[in-house]
C-alpha cells in the first residue's frame, strides 16, 4: 500500500516537472520589464550627461583642429 502510494506520488512529481520543463514560453514579462527599465536608464543618463559630453567633444575637436 505504501509502496503504491509512493510510486503514484513519484509519477505525479515526474509529470509535473516534465510539464514545467517542456514549457518554453519563458519569462516574457520579466524580460520586457528589464528591457524597458534599461531603455529608461539610458534615456535618463543621456539627458543628464548629453550636454556635458557634447561640450567635451566640441572642446576636443577645437583643440585638435586649432580653431
mmCIF file as Biopython writes it, N, C-alpha, C and O atoms, coordinates in Angstrom:
data_model
#
loop_
_atom_site.group_PDB
_atom_site.id
_atom_site.type_symbol
_atom_site.label_atom_id
_atom_site.label_alt_id
_atom_site.label_comp_id
_atom_site.label_asym_id
_atom_site.label_entity_id
_atom_site.label_seq_id
_atom_site.pdbx_PDB_ins_code
_atom_site.Cartn_x
_atom_site.Cartn_y
_atom_site.Cartn_z
_atom_site.occupancy
_atom_site.B_iso_or_equiv
_atom_site.auth_seq_id
_atom_site.auth_asym_id
_atom_site.pdbx_PDB_model_num
ATOM 1   N N  . UNK A ? 1  ? 0.821  -1.189 0.000   1.0 0.0 1  A 1 
ATOM 2   C CA . UNK A ? 1  ? 0.000  0.000  0.000   1.0 0.0 1  A 1 
ATOM 3   C C  . UNK A ? 1  ? 0.868  1.256  0.000   1.0 0.0 1  A 1 
ATOM 4   O O  . UNK A ? 1  ? 0.647  2.159  -0.807  1.0 0.0 1  A 1 
ATOM 5   N N  . UNK A ? 2  ? 1.850  1.322  0.897   1.0 0.0 2  A 1 
ATOM 6   C CA . UNK A ? 2  ? 2.725  2.480  0.980   1.0 0.0 2  A 1 
ATOM 7   C C  . UNK A ? 2  ? 3.582  2.593  -0.273  1.0 0.0 2  A 1 
ATOM 8   O O  . UNK A ? 2  ? 3.829  3.692  -0.770  1.0 0.0 2  A 1 
ATOM 9   N N  . UNK A ? 3  ? 4.028  1.461  -0.776  1.0 0.0 3  A 1 
ATOM 10  C CA . UNK A ? 3  ? 4.845  1.454  -1.989  1.0 0.0 3  A 1 
ATOM 11  C C  . UNK A ? 3  ? 4.044  1.954  -3.187  1.0 0.0 3  A 1 
ATOM 12  O O  . UNK A ? 3  ? 4.585  2.673  -4.026  1.0 0.0 3  A 1 
ATOM 13  N N  . UNK A ? 4  ? 2.780  1.592  -3.281  1.0 0.0 4  A 1 
ATOM 14  C CA . UNK A ? 4  ? 1.929  2.041  -4.372  1.0 0.0 4  A 1 
ATOM 15  C C  . UNK A ? 4  ? 1.682  3.551  -4.275  1.0 0.0 4  A 1 
ATOM 16  O O  . UNK A ? 4  ? 1.731  4.257  -5.283  1.0 0.0 4  A 1 
ATOM 17  N N  . UNK A ? 5  ? 1.422  4.033  -3.079  1.0 0.0 5  A 1 
ATOM 18  C CA . UNK A ? 5  ? 1.192  5.466  -2.898  1.0 0.0 5  A 1 
ATOM 19  C C  . UNK A ? 5  ? 2.456  6.255  -3.226  1.0 0.0 5  A 1 
ATOM 20  O O  . UNK A ? 5  ? 2.388  7.316  -3.846  1.0 0.0 5  A 1 
ATOM 21  N N  . UNK A ? 6  ? 3.597  5.738  -2.812  1.0 0.0 6  A 1 
ATOM 22  C CA . UNK A ? 6  ? 4.864  6.391  -3.111  1.0 0.0 6  A 1 
ATOM 23  C C  . UNK A ? 6  ? 5.139  6.392  -4.609  1.0 0.0 6  A 1 
ATOM 24  O O  . UNK A ? 6  ? 5.626  7.384  -5.151  1.0 0.0 6  A 1 
ATOM 25  N N  . UNK A ? 7  ? 4.830  5.292  -5.277  1.0 0.0 7  A 1 
ATOM 26  C CA . UNK A ? 7  ? 5.027  5.212  -6.727  1.0 0.0 7  A 1 
ATOM 27  C C  . UNK A ? 7  ? 4.122  6.213  -7.445  1.0 0.0 7  A 1 
ATOM 28  O O  . UNK A ? 7  ? 4.544  6.846  -8.413  1.0 0.0 7  A 1 
ATOM 29  N N  . UNK A ? 8  ? 2.891  6.357  -6.979  1.0 0.0 8  A 1 
ATOM 30  C CA . UNK A ? 8  ? 1.979  7.340  -7.589  1.0 0.0 8  A 1 
ATOM 31  C C  . UNK A ? 8  ? 2.481  8.765  -7.373  1.0 0.0 8  A 1 
ATOM 32  O O  . UNK A ? 8  ? 2.432  9.591  -8.284  1.0 0.0 8  A 1 
ATOM 33  N N  . UNK A ? 9  ? 2.959  9.045  -6.175  1.0 0.0 9  A 1 
ATOM 34  C CA . UNK A ? 9  ? 3.472  10.381 -5.882  1.0 0.0 9  A 1 
ATOM 35  C C  . UNK A ? 9  ? 4.693  10.699 -6.748  1.0 0.0 9  A 1 
ATOM 36  O O  . UNK A ? 9  ? 4.816  11.809 -7.265  1.0 0.0 9  A 1 
ATOM 37  N N  . UNK A ? 10 ? 5.577  9.744  -6.903  1.0 0.0 10 A 1 
ATOM 38  C CA . UNK A ? 10 ? 6.758  9.938  -7.754  1.0 0.0 10 A 1 
ATOM 39  C C  . UNK A ? 10 ? 6.329  10.145 -9.198  1.0 0.0 10 A 1 
ATOM 40  O O  . UNK A ? 10 ? 6.882  10.999 -9.891  1.0 0.0 10 A 1 
ATOM 41  N N  . UNK A ? 11 ? 5.361  9.382  -9.657  1.0 0.0 11 A 1 
ATOM 42  C CA . UNK A ? 11 ? 4.870  9.520  -11.024 1.0 0.0 11 A 1 
ATOM 43  C C  . UNK A ? 11 ? 4.262  10.914 -11.243 1.0 0.0 11 A 1 
ATOM 44  O O  . UNK A ? 11 ? 4.511  11.550 -12.267 1.0 0.0 11 A 1 
ATOM 45  N N  . UNK A ? 12 ? 3.454  11.389 -10.261 1.0 0.0 12 A 1 
ATOM 46  C CA . UNK A ? 12 ? 2.872  12.723 -10.374 1.0 0.0 12 A 1 
ATOM 47  C C  . UNK A ? 12 ? 3.945  13.805 -10.369 1.0 0.0 12 A 1 
ATOM 48  O O  . UNK A ? 12 ? 3.865  14.767 -11.133 1.0 0.0 12 A 1 
ATOM 49  N N  . UNK A ? 13 ? 4.942  13.650 -9.515  1.0 0.0 13 A 1 
ATOM 50  C CA . UNK A ? 13 ? 6.029  14.629 -9.454  1.0 0.0 13 A 1 
ATOM 51  C C  . UNK A ? 13 ? 6.796  14.679 -10.772 1.0 0.0 13 A 1 
ATOM 52  O O  . UNK A ? 13 ? 7.148  15.757 -11.251 1.0 0.0 13 A 1 
ATOM 53  N N  . UNK A ? 14 ? 7.050  13.517 -11.351 1.0 0.0 14 A 1 
ATOM 54  C CA . UNK A ? 14 ? 7.734  13.486 -12.652 1.0 0.0 14 A 1 
ATOM 55  C C  . UNK A ? 14 ? 6.886  14.153 -13.732 1.0 0.0 14 A 1 
ATOM 56  O O  . UNK A ? 14 ? 7.411  14.872 -14.582 1.0 0.0 14 A 1 
ATOM 57  N N  . UNK A ? 15 ? 5.582  13.915 -13.699 1.0 0.0 15 A 1 
ATOM 58  C CA . UNK A ? 15 ? 4.697  14.522 -14.707 1.0 0.0 15 A 1 
ATOM 59  C C  . UNK A ? 15 ? 4.686  16.038 -14.567 1.0 0.0 15 A 1 
ATOM 60  O O  . UNK A ? 15 ? 4.719  16.749 -15.571 1.0 0.0 15 A 1 
ATOM 61  N N  . UNK A ? 16 ? 4.640  16.541 -13.347 1.0 0.0 16 A 1 
ATOM 62  C CA . UNK A ? 16 ? 4.617  17.989 -13.130 1.0 0.0 16 A 1 
ATOM 63  C C  . UNK A ? 16 ? 5.933  18.612 -13.558 1.0 0.0 16 A 1 
ATOM 64  O O  . UNK A ? 16 ? 5.942  19.637 -14.239 1.0 0.0 16 A 1 
ATOM 65  N N  . UNK A ? 17 ? 7.047  18.003 -13.167 1.0 0.0 17 A 1 
ATOM 66  C CA . UNK A ? 17 ? 8.349  18.577 -13.536 1.0 0.0 17 A 1 
ATOM 67  C C  . UNK A ? 17 ? 8.587  18.478 -15.036 1.0 0.0 17 A 1 
ATOM 68  O O  . UNK A ? 17 ? 9.227  19.357 -15.614 1.0 0.0 17 A 1 
ATOM 69  N N  . UNK A ? 18 ? 8.086  17.428 -15.676 1.0 0.0 18 A 1 
ATOM 70  C CA . UNK A ? 18 ? 8.236  17.304 -17.126 1.0 0.0 18 A 1 
ATOM 71  C C  . UNK A ? 18 ? 7.430  18.371 -17.845 1.0 0.0 18 A 1 
ATOM 72  O O  . UNK A ? 18 ? 7.894  18.946 -18.830 1.0 0.0 18 A 1 
ATOM 73  N N  . UNK A ? 19 ? 6.206  18.641 -17.352 1.0 0.0 19 A 1 
ATOM 74  C CA . UNK A ? 19 ? 5.391  19.698 -17.949 1.0 0.0 19 A 1 
ATOM 75  C C  . UNK A ? 19 ? 6.070  21.055 -17.804 1.0 0.0 19 A 1 
ATOM 76  O O  . UNK A ? 19 ? 6.068  21.857 -18.738 1.0 0.0 19 A 1 
ATOM 77  N N  . UNK A ? 20 ? 6.645  21.309 -16.642 1.0 0.0 20 A 1 
ATOM 78  C CA . UNK A ? 20 ? 7.340  22.575 -16.429 1.0 0.0 20 A 1 
ATOM 79  C C  . UNK A ? 20 ? 8.583  22.665 -17.303 1.0 0.0 20 A 1 
ATOM 80  O O  . UNK A ? 20 ? 8.926  23.743 -17.790 1.0 0.0 20 A 1 
ATOM 81  N N  . UNK A ? 21 ? 9.253  21.544 -17.502 1.0 0.0 21 A 1 
ATOM 82  C CA . UNK A ? 21 ? 10.455 21.524 -18.336 1.0 0.0 21 A 1 
ATOM 83  C C  . UNK A ? 21 ? 10.111 21.722 -19.811 1.0 0.0 21 A 1 
ATOM 84  O O  . UNK A ? 21 ? 10.870 22.357 -20.544 1.0 0.0 21 A 1 
ATOM 85  N N  . UNK A ? 22 ? 8.985  21.187 -20.246 1.0 0.0 22 A 1 
ATOM 86  C CA . UNK A ? 22 ? 8.580  21.303 -21.645 1.0 0.0 22 A 1 
ATOM 87  C C  . UNK A ? 22 ? 8.041  22.687 -21.985 1.0 0.0 22 A 1 
ATOM 88  O O  . UNK A ? 22 ? 7.961  23.044 -23.160 1.0 0.0 22 A 1 
ATOM 89  N N  . UNK A ? 23 ? 7.670  23.472 -20.977 1.0 0.0 23 A 1 
ATOM 90  C CA . UNK A ? 23 ? 7.129  24.811 -21.208 1.0 0.0 23 A 1 
ATOM 91  C C  . UNK A ? 23 ? 8.271  25.744 -21.585 1.0 0.0 23 A 1 
ATOM 92  O O  . UNK A ? 23 ? 9.114  26.062 -20.746 1.0 0.0 23 A 1 
ATOM 93  N N  . UNK A ? 24 ? 8.307  26.186 -22.834 1.0 0.0 24 A 1 
ATOM 94  C CA . UNK A ? 24 ? 9.406  27.016 -23.326 1.0 0.0 24 A 1 
ATOM 95  C C  . UNK A ? 24 ? 8.981  28.464 -23.552 1.0 0.0 24 A 1 
ATOM 96  O O  . UNK A ? 24 ? 9.628  29.192 -24.304 1.0 0.0 24 A 1 
ATOM 97  N N  . UNK A ? 25 ? 7.904  28.879 -22.908 1.0 0.0 25 A 1 
ATOM 98  C CA . UNK A ? 25 ? 7.457  30.251 -23.107 1.0 0.0 25 A 1 
ATOM 99  C C  . UNK A ? 25 ? 8.381  31.250 -22.448 1.0 0.0 25 A 1 
ATOM 100 O O  . UNK A ? 25 ? 8.488  32.387 -22.909 1.0 0.0 25 A 1 
ATOM 101 N N  . UNK A ? 26 ? 9.047  30.855 -21.384 1.0 0.0 26 A 1 
ATOM 102 C CA . UNK A ? 26 ? 9.983  31.751 -20.721 1.0 0.0 26 A 1 
ATOM 103 C C  . UNK A ? 26 ? 9.280  32.792 -19.878 1.0 0.0 26 A 1 
ATOM 104 O O  . UNK A ? 26 ? 8.066  32.748 -19.680 1.0 0.0 26 A 1 
ATOM 105 N N  . UNK A ? 27 ? 10.062 33.716 -19.394 1.0 0.0 27 A 1 
ATOM 106 C CA . UNK A ? 27 ? 9.560  34.760 -18.520 1.0 0.0 27 A 1 
ATOM 107 C C  . UNK A ? 27 ? 9.474  36.052 -19.321 1.0 0.0 27 A 1 
ATOM 108 O O  . UNK A ? 27 ? 10.259 36.976 -19.109 1.0 0.0 27 A 1 
ATOM 109 N N  . UNK A ? 28 ? 8.521  36.111 -20.237 1.0 0.0 28 A 1 
ATOM 110 C CA . UNK A ? 28 ? 8.411  37.251 -21.146 1.0 0.0 28 A 1 
ATOM 111 C C  . UNK A ? 28 ? 8.162  38.553 -20.395 1.0 0.0 28 A 1 
ATOM 112 O O  . UNK A ? 28 ? 8.845  39.534 -20.688 1.0 0.0 28 A 1 
ATOM 113 N N  . UNK A ? 29 ? 7.236  38.629 -19.453 1.0 0.0 29 A 1 
ATOM 114 C CA . UNK A ? 29 ? 7.037  39.905 -18.759 1.0 0.0 29 A 1 
ATOM 115 C C  . UNK A ? 29 ? 8.299  40.386 -18.044 1.0 0.0 29 A 1 
ATOM 116 O O  . UNK A ? 29 ? 8.556  41.589 -17.990 1.0 0.0 29 A 1 
ATOM 117 N N  . UNK A ? 30 ? 9.075  39.475 -17.502 1.0 0.0 30 A 1 
ATOM 118 C CA . UNK A ? 30 ? 10.313 39.858 -16.843 1.0 0.0 30 A 1 
ATOM 119 C C  . UNK A ? 30 ? 11.303 40.470 -17.808 1.0 0.0 30 A 1 
ATOM 120 O O  . UNK A ? 30 ? 11.922 41.489 -17.501 1.0 0.0 30 A 1 
ATOM 121 N N  . UNK A ? 31 ? 11.461 39.861 -18.971 1.0 0.0 31 A 1 
ATOM 122 C CA . UNK A ? 31 ? 12.393 40.406 -19.966 1.0 0.0 31 A 1 
ATOM 123 C C  . UNK A ? 31 ? 11.905 41.735 -20.524 1.0 0.0 31 A 1 
ATOM 124 O O  . UNK A ? 31 ? 12.708 42.621 -20.816 1.0 0.0 31 A 1 
ATOM 125 N N  . UNK A ? 32 ? 10.599 41.874 -20.673 1.0 0.0 32 A 1 
ATOM 126 C CA . UNK A ? 32 ? 10.065 43.147 -21.144 1.0 0.0 32 A 1 
ATOM 127 C C  . UNK A ? 32 ? 10.348 44.234 -20.113 1.0 0.0 32 A 1 
ATOM 128 O O  . UNK A ? 32 ? 10.746 45.342 -20.471 1.0 0.0 32 A 1 
ATOM 129 N N  . UNK A ? 33 ? 10.146 43.926 -18.851 1.0 0.0 33 A 1 
ATOM 130 C CA . UNK A ? 33 ? 10.405 44.892 -17.789 1.0 0.0 33 A 1 
ATOM 131 C C  . UNK A ? 33 ? 11.878 45.289 -17.751 1.0 0.0 33 A 1 
ATOM 132 O O  . UNK A ? 33 ? 12.199 46.471 -17.627 1.0 0.0 33 A 1 
ATOM 133 N N  . UNK A ? 34 ? 12.770 44.314 -17.856 1.0 0.0 34 A 1 
ATOM 134 C CA . UNK A ? 34 ? 14.210 44.608 -17.857 1.0 0.0 34 A 1 
ATOM 135 C C  . UNK A ? 34 ? 14.568 45.483 -19.051 1.0 0.0 34 A 1 
ATOM 136 O O  . UNK A ? 34 ? 15.341 46.431 -18.914 1.0 0.0 34 A 1 
ATOM 137 N N  . UNK A ? 35 ? 14.018 45.179 -20.208 1.0 0.0 35 A 1 
ATOM 138 C CA . UNK A ? 35 ? 14.315 45.969 -21.411 1.0 0.0 35 A 1 
ATOM 139 C C  . UNK A ? 35 ? 13.819 47.402 -21.265 1.0 0.0 35 A 1 
ATOM 140 O O  . UNK A ? 35 ? 14.536 48.344 -21.601 1.0 0.0 35 A 1 
ATOM 141 N N  . UNK A ? 36 ? 12.603 47.571 -20.768 1.0 0.0 36 A 1 
ATOM 142 C CA . UNK A ? 36 ? 12.055 48.919 -20.589 1.0 0.0 36 A 1 
ATOM 143 C C  . UNK A ? 36 ? 12.827 49.710 -19.538 1.0 0.0 36 A 1 
ATOM 144 O O  . UNK A ? 36 ? 13.065 50.906 -19.710 1.0 0.0 36 A 1 
ATOM 145 N N  . UNK A ? 37 ? 13.216 49.053 -18.457 1.0 0.0 37 A 1 
ATOM 146 C CA . UNK A ? 37 ? 13.982 49.742 -17.428 1.0 0.0 37 A 1 
ATOM 147 C C  . UNK A ? 37 ? 15.358 50.153 -17.944 1.0 0.0 37 A 1 
ATOM 148 O O  . UNK A ? 37 ? 15.840 51.240 -17.628 1.0 0.0 37 A 1 
ATOM 149 N N  . UNK A ? 38 ? 15.986 49.295 -18.734 1.0 0.0 38 A 1 
ATOM 150 C CA . UNK A ? 38 ? 17.287 49.629 -19.313 1.0 0.0 38 A 1 
ATOM 151 C C  . UNK A ? 38 ? 17.156 50.802 -20.267 1.0 0.0 38 A 1 
ATOM 152 O O  . UNK A ? 38 ? 17.975 51.720 -20.241 1.0 0.0 38 A 1 
ATOM 153 N N  . UNK A ? 39 ? 16.138 50.779 -21.102 1.0 0.0 39 A 1 
ATOM 154 C CA . UNK A ? 39 ? 15.925 51.893 -22.027 1.0 0.0 39 A 1 
ATOM 155 C C  . UNK A ? 39 ? 15.662 53.186 -21.257 1.0 0.0 39 A 1 
ATOM 156 O O  . UNK A ? 39 ? 16.149 54.247 -21.649 1.0 0.0 39 A 1 
ATOM 157 N N  . UNK A ? 40 ? 14.909 53.110 -20.183 1.0 0.0 40 A 1 
ATOM 158 C CA . UNK A ? 40 ? 14.642 54.284 -19.357 1.0 0.0 40 A 1 
ATOM 159 C C  . UNK A ? 40 ? 15.913 54.836 -18.732 1.0 0.0 40 A 1 
ATOM 160 O O  . UNK A ? 40 ? 16.114 56.050 -18.694 1.0 0.0 40 A 1 
ATOM 161 N N  . UNK A ? 41 ? 16.773 53.945 -18.241 1.0 0.0 41 A 1 
ATOM 162 C CA . UNK A ? 41 ? 18.042 54.394 -17.671 1.0 0.0 41 A 1 
ATOM 163 C C  . UNK A ? 41 ? 18.922 55.061 -18.716 1.0 0.0 41 A 1 
ATOM 164 O O  . UNK A ? 41 ? 19.570 56.069 -18.434 1.0 0.0 41 A 1 
ATOM 165 N N  . UNK A ? 42 ? 18.948 54.509 -19.911 1.0 0.0 42 A 1 
ATOM 166 C CA . UNK A ? 42 ? 19.752 55.102 -20.982 1.0 0.0 42 A 1 
ATOM 167 C C  . UNK A ? 42 ? 19.247 56.506 -21.306 1.0 0.0 42 A 1 
ATOM 168 O O  . UNK A ? 42 ? 20.042 57.427 -21.489 1.0 0.0 42 A 1 
ATOM 169 N N  . UNK A ? 43 ? 17.938 56.667 -21.375 1.0 0.0 43 A 1 
ATOM 170 C CA . UNK A ? 43 ? 17.367 57.983 -21.676 1.0 0.0 43 A 1 
ATOM 171 C C  . UNK A ? 43 ? 17.711 58.986 -20.574 1.0 0.0 43 A 1 
ATOM 172 O O  . UNK A ? 43 ? 18.087 60.121 -20.867 1.0 0.0 43 A 1 
ATOM 173 N N  . UNK A ? 44 ? 17.587 58.579 -19.321 1.0 0.0 44 A 1 
ATOM 174 C CA . UNK A ? 44 ? 17.878 59.485 -18.204 1.0 0.0 44 A 1 
ATOM 175 C C  . UNK A ? 44 ? 19.353 59.859 -18.177 1.0 0.0 44 A 1 
ATOM 176 O O  . UNK A ? 44 ? 19.696 61.032 -18.026 1.0 0.0 44 A 1 
ATOM 177 N N  . UNK A ? 45 ? 20.228 58.868 -18.324 1.0 0.0 45 A 1 
ATOM 178 C CA . UNK A ? 45 ? 21.672 59.149 -18.316 1.0 0.0 45 A 1 
ATOM 179 C C  . UNK A ? 45 ? 22.044 60.025 -19.499 1.0 0.0 45 A 1 
ATOM 180 O O  . UNK A ? 45 ? 22.840 60.952 -19.355 1.0 0.0 45 A 1 
ATOM 181 N N  . UNK A ? 46 ? 21.485 59.748 -20.658 1.0 0.0 46 A 1 
ATOM 182 C CA . UNK A ? 46 ? 21.770 60.555 -21.850 1.0 0.0 46 A 1 
ATOM 183 C C  . UNK A ? 46 ? 21.306 61.998 -21.651 1.0 0.0 46 A 1 
ATOM 184 O O  . UNK A ? 46 ? 21.994 62.940 -22.046 1.0 0.0 46 A 1 
ATOM 185 N N  . UNK A ? 47 ? 20.135 62.162 -21.036 1.0 0.0 47 A 1 
ATOM 186 C CA . UNK A ? 47 ? 19.619 63.509 -20.797 1.0 0.0 47 A 1 
ATOM 187 C C  . UNK A ? 47 ? 20.505 64.287 -19.832 1.0 0.0 47 A 1 
ATOM 188 O O  . UNK A ? 47 ? 20.713 65.488 -20.004 1.0 0.0 47 A 1 
ATOM 189 N N  . UNK A ? 48 ? 21.025 63.602 -18.818 1.0 0.0 48 A 1 
ATOM 190 C CA . UNK A ? 48 ? 21.873 64.276 -17.843 1.0 0.0 48 A 1 
ATOM 191 C C  . UNK A ? 48 ? 23.282 64.515 -18.364 1.0 0.0 48 A 1 
ATOM 192 O O  . UNK A ? 48 ? 23.850 65.584 -18.140 1.0 0.0 48 A 1 
ATOM 193 N N  . UNK A ? 49 ? 23.849 63.541 -19.049 1.0 0.0 49 A 1 
ATOM 194 C CA . UNK A ? 49 ? 25.249 63.624 -19.466 1.0 0.0 49 A 1 
ATOM 195 C C  . UNK A ? 49 ? 25.420 64.123 -20.891 1.0 0.0 49 A 1 
ATOM 196 O O  . UNK A ? 49 ? 26.536 64.458 -21.290 1.0 0.0 49 A 1 
ATOM 197 N N  . UNK A ? 50 ? 24.354 64.181 -21.665 1.0 0.0 50 A 1 
ATOM 198 C CA . UNK A ? 50 ? 24.451 64.566 -23.068 1.0 0.0 50 A 1 
ATOM 199 C C  . UNK A ? 50 ? 25.083 65.922 -23.303 1.0 0.0 50 A 1 
ATOM 200 O O  . UNK A ? 50 ? 26.016 66.022 -24.100 1.0 0.0 50 A 1 
ATOM 201 N N  . UNK A ? 51 ? 24.616 66.970 -22.644 1.0 0.0 51 A 1 
ATOM 202 C CA . UNK A ? 51 ? 25.229 68.282 -22.855 1.0 0.0 51 A 1 
ATOM 203 C C  . UNK A ? 51 ? 26.706 68.332 -22.460 1.0 0.0 51 A 1 
ATOM 204 O O  . UNK A ? 51 ? 27.517 68.944 -23.154 1.0 0.0 51 A 1 
ATOM 205 N N  . UNK A ? 52 ? 27.049 67.693 -21.353 1.0 0.0 52 A 1 
ATOM 206 C CA . UNK A ? 52 ? 28.449 67.675 -20.927 1.0 0.0 52 A 1 
ATOM 207 C C  . UNK A ? 52 ? 29.315 66.912 -21.927 1.0 0.0 52 A 1 
ATOM 208 O O  . UNK A ? 52 ? 30.437 67.327 -22.217 1.0 0.0 52 A 1 
ATOM 209 N N  . UNK A ? 53 ? 28.811 65.817 -22.447 1.0 0.0 53 A 1 
ATOM 210 C CA . UNK A ? 53 ? 29.569 65.052 -23.437 1.0 0.0 53 A 1 
ATOM 211 C C  . UNK A ? 53 ? 29.696 65.822 -24.747 1.0 0.0 53 A 1 
ATOM 212 O O  . UNK A ? 53 ? 30.733 65.753 -25.406 1.0 0.0 53 A 1 
ATOM 213 N N  . UNK A ? 54 ? 28.658 66.550 -25.127 1.0 0.0 54 A 1 
ATOM 214 C CA . UNK A ? 54 ? 28.719 67.358 -26.349 1.0 0.0 54 A 1 
ATOM 215 C C  . UNK A ? 54 ? 29.766 68.463 -26.199 1.0 0.0 54 A 1 
ATOM 216 O O  . UNK A ? 54 ? 30.537 68.720 -27.123 1.0 0.0 54 A 1 
ATOM 217 N N  . UNK A ? 55 ? 29.792 69.120 -25.027 1.0 0.0 55 A 1 
ATOM 218 C CA . UNK A ? 55 ? 30.801 70.151 -24.782 1.0 0.0 55 A 1 
ATOM 219 C C  . UNK A ? 55 ? 32.209 69.571 -24.791 1.0 0.0 55 A 1 
ATOM 220 O O  . UNK A ? 55 ? 33.129 70.165 -25.354 1.0 0.0 55 A 1 
ATOM 221 N N  . UNK A ? 56 ? 32.371 68.421 -24.171 1.0 0.0 56 A 1 
ATOM 222 C CA . UNK A ? 56 ? 33.673 67.754 -24.140 1.0 0.0 56 A 1 
ATOM 223 C C  . UNK A ? 56 ? 34.141 67.407 -25.554 1.0 0.0 56 A 1 
ATOM 224 O O  . UNK A ? 56 ? 35.309 67.592 -25.895 1.0 0.0 56 A 1 
ATOM 225 N N  . UNK A ? 57 ? 33.227 66.911 -26.357 1.0 0.0 57 A 1 
ATOM 226 C CA . UNK A ? 57 ? 33.565 66.577 -27.743 1.0 0.0 57 A 1 
ATOM 227 C C  . UNK A ? 57 ? 33.935 67.838 -28.524 1.0 0.0 57 A 1 
ATOM 228 O O  . UNK A ? 57 ? 34.903 67.841 -29.285 1.0 0.0 57 A 1 
ATOM 229 N N  . UNK A ? 58 ? 33.172 68.891 -28.335 1.0 0.0 58 A 1 
ATOM 230 C CA . UNK A ? 58 ? 33.448 70.144 -29.048 1.0 0.0 58 A 1 
ATOM 231 C C  . UNK A ? 58 ? 34.819 70.707 -28.651 1.0 0.0 58 A 1 
ATOM 232 O O  . UNK A ? 58 ? 35.559 71.186 -29.510 1.0 0.0 58 A 1 
ATOM 233 N N  . UNK A ? 59 ? 35.158 70.653 -27.379 1.0 0.0 59 A 1 
ATOM 234 C CA . UNK A ? 59 ? 36.466 71.126 -26.925 1.0 0.0 59 A 1 
ATOM 235 C C  . UNK A ? 59 ? 37.587 70.285 -27.524 1.0 0.0 59 A 1 
ATOM 236 O O  . UNK A ? 59 ? 38.622 70.822 -27.920 1.0 0.0 59 A 1 
ATOM 237 N N  . UNK A ? 60 ? 37.393 68.991 -27.591 1.0 0.0 60 A 1 
ATOM 238 C CA . UNK A ? 60 ? 38.407 68.118 -28.160 1.0 0.0 60 A 1 
ATOM 239 C C  . UNK A ? 60 ? 38.620 68.422 -29.644 1.0 0.0 60 A 1 
ATOM 240 O O  . UNK A ? 60 ? 39.756 68.454 -30.118 1.0 0.0 60 A 1 
ATOM 241 N N  . UNK A ? 61 ? 37.531 68.642 -30.372 1.0 0.0 61 A 1 
ATOM 242 C CA . UNK A ? 61 ? 37.638 68.966 -31.802 1.0 0.0 61 A 1 
ATOM 243 C C  . UNK A ? 61 ? 38.346 70.312 -31.983 1.0 0.0 61 A 1 
ATOM 244 O O  . UNK A ? 61 ? 39.184 70.455 -32.873 1.0 0.0 61 A 1 
ATOM 245 N N  . UNK A ? 62 ? 38.018 71.285 -31.157 1.0 0.0 62 A 1 
ATOM 246 C CA . UNK A ? 62 ? 38.654 72.600 -31.268 1.0 0.0 62 A 1 
ATOM 247 C C  . UNK A ? 62 ? 40.154 72.513 -30.977 1.0 0.0 62 A 1 
ATOM 248 O O  . UNK A ? 62 ? 40.951 73.178 -31.639 1.0 0.0 62 A 1 
ATOM 249 N N  . UNK A ? 63 ? 40.534 71.717 -30.013 1.0 0.0 63 A 1 
ATOM 250 C CA . UNK A ? 63 ? 41.966 71.565 -29.678 1.0 0.0 63 A 1 
ATOM 251 C C  . UNK A ? 63 ? 42.728 70.884 -30.804 1.0 0.0 63 A 1 
ATOM 252 O O  . UNK A ? 63 ? 43.856 71.261 -31.124 1.0 0.0 63 A 1 
ATOM 253 N N  . UNK A ? 64 ? 42.102 69.882 -31.396 1.0 0.0 64 A 1 
ATOM 254 C CA . UNK A ? 64 ? 42.778 69.141 -32.465 1.0 0.0 64 A 1 
ATOM 255 C C  . UNK A ? 64 ? 42.888 69.996 -33.719 1.0 0.0 64 A 1 
ATOM 256 O O  . UNK A ? 64 ? 43.930 70.014 -34.375 1.0 0.0 64 A 1 
ATOM 257 N N  . UNK A ? 65 ? 41.820 70.700 -34.050 1.0 0.0 65 A 1 
ATOM 258 C CA . UNK A ? 65 ? 41.823 71.497 -35.287 1.0 0.0 65 A 1 
ATOM 259 C C  . UNK A ? 65 ? 42.499 72.845 -35.091 1.0 0.0 65 A 1 
ATOM 260 O O  . UNK A ? 65 ? 42.819 73.501 -36.082 1.0 0.0 65 A 1 
ATOM 261 N N  . UNK A ? 66 ? 42.729 73.283 -33.877 1.0 0.0 66 A 1 
ATOM 262 C CA . UNK A ? 66 ? 43.416 74.528 -33.615 1.0 0.0 66 A 1 
ATOM 263 C C  . UNK A ? 66 ? 42.581 75.755 -33.864 1.0 0.0 66 A 1 
ATOM 264 O O  . UNK A ? 66 ? 43.135 76.819 -34.141 1.0 0.0 66 A 1 
ATOM 265 N N  . UNK A ? 67 ? 41.280 75.656 -33.778 1.0 0.0 67 A 1 
ATOM 266 C CA . UNK A ? 67 ? 40.398 76.804 -34.011 1.0 0.0 67 A 1 
ATOM 267 C C  . UNK A ? 67 ? 40.295 77.687 -32.807 1.0 0.0 67 A 1 
ATOM 268 O O  . UNK A ? 67 ? 39.591 78.697 -32.840 1.0 0.0 67 A 1 
#
